[in-house]
């Protein structure tokens, strides 16, 4: 998944195409049932879908989402994830009280679990890297098949590894900044002269 999305990032200049292709890759290569990329409207605090794959557009109309904690639709997983910038997972929608507003619609469309990853510049690459290292796609597939193979899906620790970044613009520098907490060595390749501070 990571390599394919990175390839799209390098080849595309159009934001909507990038978002749509990222969703397609997550569904086709990652074997997830669906993927949505939404953006937060800072004025209304509504979370607006921008691109999706494997999702019935009707479902997007049935599930209003806000990041406003004062609203009922802002207290679910997506609203909490947007406010806290933390990933959240619901392995069984039937037993998630904070998803009561959405679980009926999600279950009607065949979804039994939900994984929310809030992304800001640089964090998408971190999320994808961790997904790859922690076997999230394989684990997701196995859980859908009723298997829970904890030890087989522990994955690899990032600490102590070397991470290479091609390009050190907005995305590359933000990615590098977020890698600091993982105790990794960062190597950067950039065609222009840059100054990298420790």
Secondary structure as UniProt FT lines:
FT   HELIX           2..11
FT   HELIX           15..28
FT   TURN            29..30
FT   STRAND          35..40
FT   TURN            42..44
FT   STRAND          46..53
FT   HELIX           57..62
FT   TURN            69..70
FT   HELIX           72..74
FT   HELIX           77..84
FT   STRAND          88..90
FT   HELIX           93..95
FT   HELIX           97..99
FT   HELIX           100..108
FT   TURN            109..110
FT   STRAND          114..116
FT   TURN            121..122
FT   HELIX           123..133
FT   TURN            134..135
FT   HELIX           136..144
FT   TURN            145..146
FT   HELIX           151..153
FT   TURN            159..160
FT   STRAND          162..166
FT   HELIX           170..179
FT   HELIX           180..182
FT   STRAND          185..189
//
